C-alpha cells in the first residue's frame, strides 16, 4: 500500500536505559494490530530487540525500524538504545524522524540518558512528546517527574494527561485535552471513558486552558474565537496544536504503562491526529545552503541514515525518501562519489522482517539491499539532480584501547572486520598511532567496545585483545645549557670529522632573539607532532660552511623525534649553533649530522629536561548527590577542577585531567553514580609531568632500553 506524505508519521523512541521503550514499542504494534501477541524483553521475542546479542544482554543495542498502521495513517517507529555508549544509533534515527517520543521512567524521573538525547533533539529541532512510562511501578511519581522535565526542558513542557492513581494499582488517566477520564480494565487495552471527578476538575481545566491558549496562538482567527467563545472545538485545537508541536512551541506530556498496555492507544491517536507529517516539517538546508522541501512531486532524493550487514544477504541500507518517489529498478546517483546505484529491491521494515513494496513516497522510511558503494550519511539523487544532505556529526570517542590479536595471521582479518563494523557504527574509531605504532580502537564507553569485541568473536570468528594504549608524551627543557661535541672517525680511506658548539633553551612564542650572537640565519619551524623548533645559525669566520646547515638540522631533528628521556618527541626548544670546526677532507654531511645529534643530546640532558603529558578537558554531568564522589574520584586522578555549574537538575563539573589517568574512567563514573552521569572529553594541551611520575616513566624506559 502506497502511503501519501501527509499520512506519514516518523517517530523515534528515545530515553534512558530501562525507561521501557522496547516494551512500549511492542505495545504500539499490538494496539495497531501489527502483531497478535506481545513479546517481552525477558522472553527474547520482541519485534524490536531481535539480535542474538540483544537477547543475551536483554537490552536494546541497535536502532530498529518498525511500522504500525493507525486509522488512515502509517506510523514509522524507530526504537533506539538507551545507553549513551550507543548514541550513534540515536543520532542517525533522529536525523530522519519528524517526532521524538521521549520515554521517562516514572520512578527514575529525568535521567542522564534523557539529558544526552535532548541535546540532539534541540540540535535537529525535532518536535518532542514526553511519555511518563511505568506508572505501575511501586515508586512511580508523576508530579516529581513532570517537575524535573519542566525544570530541565523549560515551561513548554505541558501535561496533556496525568494519572489519577499510580503504583501497582494504576489504571486511571485524566486527559486534560479531551476532558475525560480513562479507566482501564485489569488486563489493559481499550479503556472505559468516564467523567472527570469533580475534585479533579479545577486541575484538569487549568491544564486544558493552557493547551487551548497554545493552540490559539498558532492559528489565525483562533485567538479571537477563543476570546469570544471561551474555548475551542476539538478540530480547532488539533489545528493549533499541530502547528505548535511542529515548531517546538510546546512539548506535550502523556502517561502510560507499556507493560500493562494502558495509555498507549491514546498516544498513538495523538500522533495520528496532531503529530506532524514529514510535509509539516521545515525544509532541509543542504550543504550548498539551498532548501529541500518534502514533496512527492519533486525529483527523487534519498538519505541513508543506517547500514547493517546480514549473512547471506549482505549490506542493508536504511533510508528516508526526502523528495520524490522511489521504486524497484530506479537508478540513483550517489552525491558523495558519483556512483550510480540501482534500487533492485525495496522494502519497509518491521524489525528483522522486511516487507516488499512497489513504491515509497517522500517522507517514508525504507530499506534496500546490496548497494555497491553507498554508505551511512550518503545522499542518492535522481540523475541530473545535485543535492547533498548535511552529514551527521557524531561525538568524539570517550574511551581508547590498543588492540591486537595473539595470532599475527589474524591481524589483516581483524582490520577488515573492524572496518565492516565501523561502516555500521560510525562512532567506532579505528586508527594507528603514528608515534607508538599501536592500533587504537575508540568508542563511546567500555560497553561499546565490549560489544565490538563480542561481535568480532561471534560474527567473524576473531579473538581480539585490548589493553590501555601507550601515552604519547612530549619532552622539553626548563633551563639553558651548552655543549661541545666532536665526531671523529678514522678508518681506511677518508675519515669523518665534525665539531659543533651549541646552546639550547626553552622556547616560547614571541621570545626575543638571543643576545651576544651574530645571527646569520633564523628559522622558526612548527613541528609535525606539535610545538616549535627555533633554529639559529650564528657561525662566523667560516668555522663551519653554510652547506652543512641542512645536515646539522637533520641531526637535531633526529634526536628530537626520539628524545633522550623516554624516546618521546621534543618540542618548544631554541637551538643556537655558534661555533665549531670542520676538516677540509674528512668533513661531510654525515659527520655534522652525527655531531649535531650528539651535541643536542648532551645539552638537552644538562638543561633540566622535563616530560610533558597530554591533558584532556572533561565536562561531567552528574546528580547533585553524586558530586562529592565524582570530585573525590577526580582528585585521585591528578585532576585540576576548573569550574562548576548547574545544567537542569544536574551538576556540571569541568576539569583538566591527564590522559594517563583516564583509563576506564567511563566505567568507573558509571559505577560511582549508578549510571546517572555522563561526560565528554577533548584534548586541551601538554603540561608538565610531576617529578615522581617522571622518575617512574624514565626508569621504565631505561629498563626497556637496556633489555632490548
C-alpha positions as CSV (number, residue, x, y, z in Angstrom):
1,X,0.0,0.0,0.0
2,X,1.4,3.4,-1.0
3,X,1.1,6.0,1.7
4,X,0.9,9.7,0.9
5,X,3.3,12.0,2.6
6,X,0.6,13.7,4.6
7,X,-0.4,10.4,6.1
8,X,3.1,9.5,7.4
9,X,4.3,9.9,10.9
10,X,8.0,9.2,11.6
11,X,8.6,8.7,15.3
12,X,11.8,7.9,17.2
13,X,11.6,6.4,20.7
14,X,14.2,7.9,23.0
15,X,15.1,7.7,26.6
16,X,17.4,6.4,29.3
17,X,18.1,2.7,29.5
18,X,15.4,1.0,31.5
19,X,12.6,3.5,30.7
20,X,10.7,0.9,28.8
21,X,11.0,2.0,25.2
22,X,11.1,-1.5,23.7
23,X,8.1,-2.7,25.7
24,X,6.2,0.5,24.7
25,X,7.1,-0.2,21.0
26,X,5.8,-3.7,21.3
27,X,2.5,-2.4,22.8
28,X,2.2,0.1,20.0
29,X,2.5,-2.6,17.4
30,X,0.0,-4.7,19.3
31,X,-2.5,-1.8,19.6
32,X,-2.2,-1.2,15.9
33,X,-2.9,-4.8,15.0
34,X,0.6,-5.4,13.5
35,X,1.2,-8.3,15.9
36,X,-1.3,-10.6,17.6
37,X,0.6,-11.2,20.8
38,X,3.0,-9.0,22.7
39,X,6.5,-10.3,23.3
40,X,8.8,-9.3,26.2
41,X,12.4,-8.4,26.5
42,X,12.9,-11.2,29.1
43,X,11.4,-13.8,26.7
44,X,13.6,-12.6,23.8
45,X,10.6,-12.4,21.4
46,X,10.0,-8.7,20.9
47,X,9.9,-7.3,17.3
48,X,12.4,-4.6,18.2
49,X,15.3,-6.3,20.1
50,X,15.8,-9.1,17.6
51,X,19.5,-9.9,17.5
52,X,21.2,-12.7,19.5
53,X,23.5,-10.1,21.3
54,X,20.4,-8.1,22.4
55,X,18.7,-11.3,23.6
56,X,21.9,-12.2,25.6
57,X,22.1,-8.8,27.2
58,X,18.3,-8.1,27.4
59,X,18.9,-4.6,26.2
60,X,18.5,-2.6,23.0
61,X,21.9,-2.1,21.4
62,X,20.9,-1.1,17.8
63,X,18.2,1.1,16.4
64,X,15.3,-0.9,14.9
65,X,12.8,0.3,12.3
66,X,9.2,-0.7,12.8
67,X,5.9,0.3,11.4
68,X,2.2,0.4,12.5
69,X,-0.9,1.4,10.7
70,X,-3.3,3.6,12.7
71,X,-6.6,4.6,11.2
72,X,-5.7,6.4,7.9
73,X,-2.0,6.9,8.7
74,X,1.2,4.9,8.7
75,X,3.4,5.4,11.7
76,X,7.1,4.5,11.3
77,X,8.7,3.9,14.7
78,X,12.4,3.7,15.4
79,X,13.3,2.1,18.7
80,X,16.8,3.2,19.9
81,X,19.2,2.2,22.7
82,X,19.1,4.0,26.0
83,X,22.8,3.6,27.0
84,X,24.9,6.5,25.9
85,X,27.5,4.0,24.7
86,X,25.3,3.6,21.6
87,X,24.5,7.3,21.0
88,X,25.4,6.8,17.3
89,X,22.2,4.9,16.8
90,X,20.2,7.8,18.3
91,X,21.9,10.4,16.1
92,X,21.1,8.6,12.9
93,X,17.5,7.9,13.9
94,X,16.8,11.5,15.0
95,X,18.1,12.7,11.7
96,X,15.2,11.1,9.8
97,X,12.4,11.3,12.5
98,X,9.7,14.0,12.5
99,X,8.7,13.5,16.1
100,X,10.7,12.3,19.2
101,X,8.7,10.2,21.7
102,X,10.8,10.7,24.8
103,X,10.1,8.0,27.4
104,X,10.7,8.8,31.0
105,X,10.7,6.3,33.9
106,X,8.1,7.4,36.4
107,X,10.2,6.0,39.2
108,X,13.5,7.4,38.0
109,X,12.4,10.8,36.6
110,X,14.6,12.6,34.1
111,X,17.8,10.5,33.9
112,X,21.1,11.4,32.3
113,X,20.3,9.3,29.2
114,X,17.4,11.7,28.6
115,X,19.7,14.7,29.0
116,X,22.0,13.2,26.4
117,X,19.3,12.7,23.7
118,X,17.8,16.1,24.4
119,X,20.9,17.8,23.2
120,X,20.3,16.1,19.8
121,X,16.6,16.8,19.9
122,X,17.5,20.5,20.2
123,X,20.2,20.3,17.5
124,X,17.8,18.7,15.0
125,X,14.9,20.9,16.2
126,X,12.7,17.8,16.4
127,X,9.1,18.1,17.8
128,X,9.0,16.1,21.0
129,X,6.3,14.3,23.0
130,X,7.1,13.1,26.6
131,X,5.7,9.8,27.9
132,X,5.9,9.2,31.6
133,X,6.0,5.4,31.4
134,X,5.9,2.7,34.0
135,X,3.2,4.4,36.0
136,X,2.5,0.9,37.5
137,X,5.9,0.9,39.3
138,X,5.6,0.9,43.1
139,X,7.7,4.1,43.3
140,X,6.1,5.9,40.3
141,X,5.9,9.7,40.9
142,X,4.3,11.6,38.1
143,X,4.4,15.0,39.8
144,X,8.1,14.8,40.5
145,X,8.9,13.6,37.0
146,X,6.9,16.4,35.5
147,X,8.6,19.0,37.7
148,X,12.0,17.6,36.7
149,X,11.1,17.7,33.0
150,X,9.9,21.3,33.3
151,X,13.0,22.4,35.2
152,X,15.3,20.8,32.6
153,X,13.4,21.3,29.3
154,X,11.5,24.5,30.1
155,X,8.0,25.8,30.5
156,X,7.0,24.5,27.1
157,X,6.6,21.1,28.7
158,X,2.8,20.9,29.3
159,X,0.8,17.9,30.6
160,X,-1.9,16.6,28.4
161,X,-2.6,13.9,30.9
162,X,-1.9,13.0,34.5
163,X,-2.6,9.8,36.5
164,X,-5.4,9.7,39.0
165,X,-3.7,6.9,40.7
166,X,-0.2,5.4,40.4
167,X,1.8,2.4,41.5
168,X,0.7,-1.2,41.3
169,X,-3.0,-0.1,41.3
170,X,-2.5,2.3,38.3
171,X,-5.5,2.2,35.9
172,X,-6.9,5.7,35.6
173,X,-5.7,8.7,33.5
174,X,-7.2,12.2,33.4
175,X,-7.0,13.5,29.8
176,X,-7.0,17.3,30.0
177,X,-7.1,17.8,26.2
178,X,-10.3,15.8,25.8
179,X,-11.5,16.4,29.3
180,X,-12.3,12.8,30.0
181,X,-11.2,10.1,32.5
182,X,-9.8,6.9,31.0
183,X,-10.2,3.8,33.2
184,X,-8.5,0.6,32.1
185,X,-9.5,-3.0,32.7
186,X,-7.0,-5.1,34.7
187,X,-5.6,-6.6,31.5
188,X,-5.1,-3.2,29.9
189,X,-6.2,-2.4,26.3
190,X,-9.2,-0.3,25.4
191,X,-10.3,1.9,28.4
192,X,-13.7,3.0,29.5
193,X,-14.4,6.7,29.2
194,X,-15.8,8.4,32.3
195,X,-16.4,11.8,33.6
196,X,-13.6,13.5,35.5
197,X,-14.3,13.5,39.2
198,X,-15.5,16.9,40.5
199,X,-12.5,17.1,42.8
200,X,-10.1,16.9,39.8
201,X,-12.0,19.4,37.6
202,X,-10.0,22.6,38.6
203,X,-6.7,20.9,37.9
204,X,-7.9,19.4,34.7
205,X,-9.4,22.7,33.5
206,X,-6.2,24.6,34.3
207,X,-4.2,22.1,32.1
208,X,-6.9,22.3,29.4
209,X,-6.9,26.1,29.3
210,X,-3.1,26.1,28.9
211,X,-3.4,23.8,25.9
212,X,-6.2,26.0,24.4
213,X,-4.0,29.1,24.7
214,X,-1.1,27.3,23.0
215,X,-3.4,26.2,20.1
216,X,-5.0,29.7,19.8
217,X,-1.6,31.4,19.4
218,X,-0.8,29.3,16.4
219,X,-3.8,29.6,14.1
220,X,-5.1,32.8,12.6
221,X,-8.5,33.6,13.9
222,X,-8.4,31.0,16.8
223,X,-7.4,33.5,19.4
224,X,-10.3,35.7,18.5
225,X,-12.7,32.8,18.6
226,X,-11.2,31.7,21.9
227,X,-11.9,35.1,23.5
228,X,-15.4,35.2,22.1
229,X,-16.4,31.6,23.0
230,X,-14.1,30.9,25.9
231,X,-13.0,27.6,24.4
232,X,-12.1,25.9,21.1
233,X,-13.6,22.9,19.3
234,X,-11.6,19.7,19.1
235,X,-10.9,20.4,15.4
236,X,-9.6,23.9,16.1
237,X,-7.5,22.5,18.9
238,X,-6.0,19.9,16.6
239,X,-5.0,22.5,14.0
240,X,-3.4,24.8,16.5
241,X,-1.6,22.1,18.5
242,X,-0.2,20.5,15.3
243,X,1.4,23.8,14.4
244,X,2.7,24.4,17.9
245,X,4.1,20.8,18.1
246,X,5.8,21.0,14.7
247,X,7.5,24.3,15.6
248,X,8.6,23.1,19.1
249,X,6.3,25.6,20.8
250,X,5.1,23.0,23.3
251,X,6.1,19.5,24.4
252,X,3.1,17.5,25.5
253,X,3.3,15.0,28.3
254,X,1.4,11.7,28.4
255,X,1.3,8.9,30.9
256,X,1.3,5.2,30.3
257,X,2.2,1.7,31.4
258,X,3.7,0.0,28.4
259,X,3.9,-3.3,30.3
260,X,0.2,-3.2,31.2
261,X,-0.9,-1.7,27.9
262,X,-2.5,1.3,29.5
263,X,-2.4,4.7,27.7
264,X,-0.6,3.5,24.5
265,X,-3.6,3.8,22.3
266,X,-4.2,7.4,23.2
267,X,-0.6,8.3,22.5
268,X,-1.0,6.6,19.1
269,X,-4.1,8.6,18.5
270,X,-2.4,11.9,19.4
271,X,0.5,11.1,17.0
272,X,-2.1,10.3,14.3
273,X,-4.2,13.4,14.8
274,X,-1.7,16.0,15.9
275,X,1.8,14.7,15.2
276,X,3.5,16.4,12.2
277,X,3.8,14.6,8.9
278,X,7.1,15.0,7.0
279,X,5.4,17.7,4.9
280,X,4.7,19.7,8.0
281,X,8.4,20.0,8.9
282,X,10.7,22.8,7.8
283,X,12.7,22.3,4.6
284,X,16.1,20.8,5.0
285,X,19.1,23.0,4.4
286,X,21.5,21.3,2.0
287,X,25.3,21.6,2.0
288,X,25.2,24.4,-0.6
289,X,22.8,26.4,1.5
290,X,19.6,25.7,-0.6
291,X,16.5,24.3,0.9
292,X,14.7,21.0,0.1
293,X,11.1,20.6,1.0
294,X,9.4,17.1,1.4
295,X,7.3,16.7,-1.7
296,X,6.5,13.6,-3.8
297,X,6.1,15.9,-6.9
298,X,9.8,16.7,-6.8
299,X,12.8,14.8,-8.2
300,X,13.9,11.9,-6.1
301,X,16.4,12.2,-3.2
302,X,17.2,9.6,-0.6
303,X,19.3,9.9,2.5
304,X,20.9,6.8,4.1
305,X,20.9,7.0,7.8
306,X,22.0,3.5,8.8
307,X,23.7,0.5,7.3
308,X,23.9,-3.1,8.6
309,X,25.1,-6.4,7.2
310,X,23.4,-9.8,7.4
311,X,24.8,-13.2,6.5
312,X,23.6,-14.5,3.1
313,X,22.1,-11.0,2.4
314,X,25.0,-8.5,2.5
315,X,24.7,-4.9,3.2
316,X,21.3,-3.4,4.1
317,X,20.8,0.4,3.6
318,X,18.1,2.1,5.7
319,X,17.0,5.4,4.2
320,X,14.4,8.2,4.2
321,X,12.8,9.4,1.0
322,X,13.4,13.2,1.3
323,X,11.8,14.1,-2.0
324,X,10.1,12.4,-5.0
325,X,9.3,8.7,-5.1
326,X,11.4,5.6,-5.3
327,X,10.5,2.2,-6.8
328,X,12.4,-1.0,-7.6
329,X,14.6,-0.6,-10.7
330,X,15.3,3.1,-10.2
331,X,18.8,4.2,-10.8
332,X,20.1,7.0,-8.4
333,X,23.5,8.8,-8.3
334,X,25.5,9.0,-5.1
335,X,26.2,12.7,-4.4
336,X,29.4,11.8,-2.5
337,X,31.2,9.6,-5.0
338,X,29.2,9.9,-8.3
339,X,28.5,6.1,-8.4
340,X,25.2,5.0,-9.9
341,X,23.2,2.8,-7.6
342,X,20.3,0.6,-8.8
343,X,17.5,0.0,-6.3
344,X,17.0,-3.7,-7.1
345,X,14.6,-4.4,-4.2
346,X,12.5,-2.1,-2.0
347,X,11.2,-3.0,1.5
348,X,9.7,-1.5,4.6
349,X,11.0,-2.9,7.9
350,X,9.1,-4.4,10.9
351,X,12.0,-5.4,13.0
352,X,14.0,-8.1,11.2
353,X,11.1,-8.7,8.9
354,X,11.3,-7.0,5.5
355,X,8.1,-6.4,3.6
356,X,8.5,-5.8,-0.1
357,X,6.7,-2.7,-1.5
358,X,6.2,-1.3,-5.0
359,X,6.9,2.4,-4.2
360,X,7.7,4.7,-1.4
361,X,6.7,8.4,-1.3
362,X,8.5,11.4,0.0
363,X,8.8,11.3,3.8
364,X,8.7,7.5,4.1
365,X,11.3,5.2,5.5
366,X,12.6,2.1,3.7
367,X,15.3,-0.5,3.2
368,X,17.2,-1.7,0.2
369,X,20.0,-4.3,-0.2
370,X,23.3,-4.7,-1.9
371,X,24.1,-1.1,-3.0
372,X,27.6,-1.1,-4.5
373,X,29.3,1.8,-2.7
374,X,26.7,3.7,-0.7
375,X,27.3,4.3,3.0
376,X,25.8,5.9,6.0
377,X,25.5,9.7,5.6
378,X,25.3,9.4,1.7
379,X,22.7,11.2,-0.4
380,X,21.3,9.4,-3.5
381,X,19.6,11.5,-6.2
382,X,17.8,11.1,-9.4
383,X,20.1,11.6,-12.4
384,X,20.7,15.2,-13.1
385,X,19.9,16.3,-9.6
386,X,22.7,17.9,-7.5
387,X,21.7,17.7,-3.8
388,X,23.7,16.7,-0.7
389,X,22.3,16.4,2.8
390,X,24.4,17.8,5.6
391,X,26.1,14.8,7.2
392,X,25.5,13.7,10.7
393,X,28.2,14.7,13.2
394,X,29.0,12.0,15.8
395,X,30.5,12.6,19.2
396,X,34.2,12.0,19.8
397,X,35.4,8.8,21.5
398,X,35.3,8.8,25.3
399,X,37.5,5.6,25.5
400,X,40.5,4.4,23.6
401,X,42.1,1.0,23.7
402,X,45.1,-0.5,22.0
403,X,44.0,-3.7,20.2
404,X,45.9,-6.7,18.9
405,X,45.5,-10.4,18.1
406,X,47.5,-13.2,19.7
407,X,47.7,-14.8,16.3
408,X,49.6,-12.4,13.9
409,X,47.9,-14.1,10.9
410,X,44.5,-12.7,12.1
411,X,45.7,-9.0,12.0
412,X,44.5,-8.4,8.5
413,X,41.2,-10.1,9.1
414,X,40.8,-8.1,12.3
415,X,41.1,-4.8,10.4
416,X,38.8,-5.9,7.6
417,X,36.1,-6.9,10.2
418,X,36.5,-3.7,12.2
419,X,36.0,-1.7,9.0
420,X,32.8,-3.5,8.4
421,X,31.6,-2.8,11.9
422,X,32.7,0.8,11.6
423,X,30.6,1.0,8.4
424,X,27.5,0.1,10.5
425,X,28.5,2.2,13.5
426,X,30.3,5.4,12.7
427,X,31.0,6.1,16.4
428,X,33.6,3.3,16.2
429,X,37.0,4.9,15.6
430,X,40.0,3.0,14.2
431,X,43.4,4.4,13.8
432,X,47.2,3.8,14.0
433,X,49.0,6.0,16.5
434,X,51.9,7.4,14.4
435,X,54.2,7.6,17.5
436,X,53.5,4.4,19.3
437,X,52.6,2.4,16.2
438,X,49.7,0.8,18.1
439,X,46.3,0.1,16.6
440,X,43.8,2.2,18.5
441,X,40.1,1.4,18.8
442,X,37.9,4.3,20.1
443,X,34.3,4.1,21.3
444,X,31.7,5.7,23.5
445,X,32.3,3.5,26.5
446,X,33.6,0.2,27.8
447,X,30.2,-1.4,27.0
448,X,30.5,-0.2,23.4
449,X,34.0,-1.7,23.0
450,X,32.9,-4.9,24.7
451,X,30.1,-5.2,22.1
452,X,32.6,-4.7,19.3
453,X,34.8,-7.4,20.7
454,X,31.8,-9.8,21.1
455,X,30.7,-9.2,17.5
456,X,34.2,-9.9,16.3
457,X,34.1,-13.2,18.0
458,X,30.6,-14.3,17.1
459,X,30.3,-12.9,13.6
460,X,33.8,-13.1,12.3
461,X,35.5,-15.7,14.5
462,X,38.3,-13.3,15.5
463,X,39.7,-13.1,19.0
464,X,40.7,-9.5,19.8
465,X,42.6,-8.4,22.9
466,X,42.5,-4.9,24.3
467,X,44.9,-3.0,26.6
468,X,45.5,0.5,27.7
469,X,47.3,2.4,24.9
470,X,50.7,3.9,25.5
471,X,50.6,7.6,26.2
472,X,52.2,10.0,23.7
473,X,54.4,12.1,26.0
474,X,56.5,15.1,24.9
475,X,59.9,16.2,26.1
476,X,61.2,19.7,26.7
477,X,63.7,21.6,28.7
478,X,63.3,24.2,31.5
479,X,66.7,25.9,31.6
480,X,69.6,26.9,29.4
481,X,72.6,24.7,28.7
482,X,75.5,24.4,26.2
483,X,77.5,21.5,24.8
484,X,80.5,20.9,22.6
485,X,80.6,17.7,20.6
486,X,83.2,16.4,18.3
487,X,82.5,13.4,16.0
488,X,85.7,11.9,14.7
489,X,86.2,8.6,13.0
490,X,89.2,7.4,11.1
491,X,89.4,4.2,9.1
492,X,91.0,3.2,5.8
493,X,90.4,5.9,3.3
494,X,88.5,9.2,4.1
495,X,87.6,9.7,7.7
496,X,84.7,11.6,9.4
497,X,85.1,14.9,11.3
498,X,82.7,17.4,12.6
499,X,82.6,19.6,15.7
500,X,79.7,21.7,16.9
501,X,79.2,24.1,19.8
502,X,75.6,24.8,20.6
503,X,73.2,26.3,23.2
504,X,69.7,25.0,23.9
505,X,66.9,26.7,25.9
506,X,63.2,26.6,26.3
507,X,61.3,28.5,23.5
508,X,58.1,30.3,23.7
509,X,56.2,32.3,21.1
510,X,57.3,36.0,20.9
511,X,60.6,35.2,22.5
512,X,63.2,37.9,21.7
513,X,66.3,36.9,19.7
514,X,69.3,35.8,21.8
515,X,71.8,38.5,22.7
516,X,75.6,38.2,22.2
517,X,75.5,36.2,19.0
518,X,75.9,37.3,15.3
519,X,72.7,35.8,13.9
520,X,73.3,34.8,10.3
521,X,70.1,32.7,9.8
522,X,66.9,32.1,11.8
523,X,64.2,29.5,11.2
524,X,61.1,29.1,13.4
525,X,59.5,25.7,12.5
526,X,56.2,24.2,13.6
527,X,56.9,20.5,14.3
528,X,54.7,17.7,12.9
529,X,54.0,16.4,16.4
530,X,53.2,19.9,17.8
531,X,55.3,22.6,19.4
532,X,58.2,24.5,17.8
533,X,61.9,24.4,17.0
534,X,63.7,27.7,16.8
535,X,67.0,27.2,14.9
536,X,69.6,30.0,15.0
537,X,72.8,29.8,12.8
538,X,75.4,32.1,14.4
539,X,78.6,30.8,12.8
540,X,81.1,33.5,11.9
541,X,84.6,33.4,10.3
542,X,83.8,30.3,8.3
543,X,84.3,27.9,11.2
544,X,81.6,25.7,9.5
545,X,80.5,26.1,6.0
546,X,76.9,27.1,5.4
547,X,76.5,24.0,3.2
548,X,76.3,21.9,6.4
549,X,73.3,23.7,7.8
550,X,70.9,21.1,6.4
551,X,72.8,18.2,7.8
552,X,73.1,19.9,11.3
553,X,69.4,20.5,11.4
554,X,68.7,16.9,10.3
555,X,70.9,15.7,13.2
556,X,69.0,17.8,15.7
557,X,65.6,16.7,14.3
558,X,66.7,13.0,14.6
559,X,67.3,13.5,18.2
560,X,64.2,15.5,18.8
561,X,62.0,12.8,17.2
562,X,63.2,10.4,19.9
563,X,64.0,12.4,23.0
564,X,66.7,11.4,25.5
565,X,64.3,10.9,28.4
566,X,61.7,8.4,27.2
567,X,62.1,8.4,23.4
568,X,59.2,10.8,23.1
569,X,59.3,13.8,20.7
570,X,60.8,17.0,21.9
571,X,59.2,20.4,21.4
572,X,59.4,24.1,22.2
573,X,63.2,24.3,22.1
574,X,65.6,27.0,20.8
575,X,69.0,25.8,19.4
576,X,71.8,28.2,18.8
577,X,74.8,26.9,16.8
578,X,77.5,29.4,17.5
579,X,80.9,27.7,16.8
580,X,82.6,24.5,15.6
581,X,85.3,23.1,13.4
582,X,85.5,21.3,10.2
583,X,88.2,19.4,8.2
584,X,88.9,20.2,4.5
585,X,89.0,16.4,3.7
586,X,87.2,14.4,6.4
587,X,84.1,16.7,7.0
588,X,80.9,15.8,5.2
589,X,77.1,15.8,5.8
590,X,77.0,12.6,7.9
591,X,79.8,13.9,10.1
592,X,78.0,17.1,11.0
593,X,74.6,15.2,11.3
594,X,76.1,12.9,14.0
595,X,77.9,15.8,15.7
596,X,74.7,17.8,15.9
597,X,72.8,14.9,17.3
598,X,75.4,14.3,20.0
599,X,75.7,18.0,20.9
600,X,71.9,18.3,21.2
601,X,71.6,15.2,23.4
602,X,74.3,16.4,25.8
603,X,73.0,20.0,26.0
604,X,69.4,18.7,26.4
605,X,70.3,16.4,29.3
606,X,72.0,19.3,31.1
607,X,69.1,21.8,30.6
608,X,66.8,20.2,33.2
609,X,64.7,18.1,30.8
610,X,61.0,17.7,31.6
611,X,58.3,15.4,30.4
612,X,55.0,16.8,29.2
613,X,51.8,14.8,29.2
614,X,48.6,15.2,27.3
615,X,45.8,16.9,29.3
616,X,42.1,16.5,28.4
617,X,39.3,18.7,29.3
618,X,36.3,16.9,30.8
619,X,32.7,18.1,31.1
620,X,30.9,15.9,33.6
621,X,27.1,15.9,34.3
622,X,26.1,14.2,37.4
623,X,23.3,14.2,40.0
624,X,23.8,16.6,42.9
625,X,24.1,13.7,45.4
626,X,27.0,12.2,43.4
627,X,29.0,15.4,43.1
628,X,31.2,14.7,46.1
629,X,32.1,11.2,44.9
630,X,32.8,12.3,41.4
631,X,35.1,15.1,42.6
632,X,36.8,12.8,45.0
633,X,37.5,10.4,42.2
634,X,38.9,13.1,40.0
635,X,41.3,14.2,42.7
636,X,42.8,10.7,42.7
637,X,43.4,11.2,39.0
638,X,45.6,14.3,39.4
639,X,42.7,16.4,38.0
640,X,42.5,20.2,38.1
641,X,38.9,21.3,38.7
642,X,38.4,24.3,36.5
643,X,34.8,25.2,37.3
644,X,31.3,24.1,38.4
645,X,27.9,25.0,37.1
646,X,24.4,23.7,37.0
647,X,22.6,22.3,33.9
648,X,19.0,21.5,34.6
649,X,19.0,19.5,37.8
650,X,22.4,18.2,37.2
651,X,25.7,19.5,38.4
652,X,28.3,20.2,35.7
653,X,31.9,19.6,36.8
654,X,34.7,20.9,34.5
655,X,38.2,19.5,35.0
656,X,41.5,19.1,33.2
657,X,42.8,15.6,33.7
658,X,46.0,13.8,32.4
659,X,45.1,11.2,29.7
660,X,47.2,8.7,31.6
661,X,44.7,8.8,34.5
662,X,41.6,8.4,32.3
663,X,41.8,4.7,31.6
664,X,38.4,3.1,32.3
665,X,37.1,6.4,33.5
666,X,33.7,5.9,31.9
667,X,33.1,2.6,33.6
668,X,34.2,4.0,37.0
669,X,32.0,7.1,36.6
670,X,29.0,4.8,35.8
671,X,29.8,2.7,38.9
672,X,30.0,5.6,41.4
673,X,26.9,7.4,40.1
674,X,24.7,4.3,39.4
675,X,24.8,5.1,35.7
676,X,23.3,8.6,36.2
677,X,26.3,10.6,34.9
678,X,27.8,11.3,31.5
679,X,30.9,13.0,30.3
680,X,32.7,14.3,27.2
681,X,36.4,14.8,26.7
682,X,38.6,16.7,24.3
683,X,42.3,17.3,24.1
684,X,43.4,20.5,25.8
685,X,47.2,20.9,26.0
686,X,50.5,19.3,27.0
687,X,51.6,20.1,30.6
688,X,54.5,19.3,32.9
689,X,54.5,15.8,34.5
690,X,55.0,15.7,38.3
691,X,58.6,14.8,39.3
692,X,57.7,11.5,40.9
693,X,55.7,10.4,37.8
694,X,58.6,11.5,35.5
695,X,61.1,9.4,37.5
696,X,58.9,6.3,37.2
697,X,58.5,6.8,33.4
698,X,62.2,7.4,32.8
699,X,63.1,4.4,34.9
700,X,60.7,2.2,32.9
701,X,62.0,3.5,29.6
702,X,65.6,2.9,30.7
703,X,64.9,-0.6,31.8
704,X,63.1,-1.4,28.5
705,X,66.0,0.1,26.5
706,X,68.6,-2.0,28.4
707,X,66.7,-5.2,27.7
708,X,66.2,-4.6,24.0
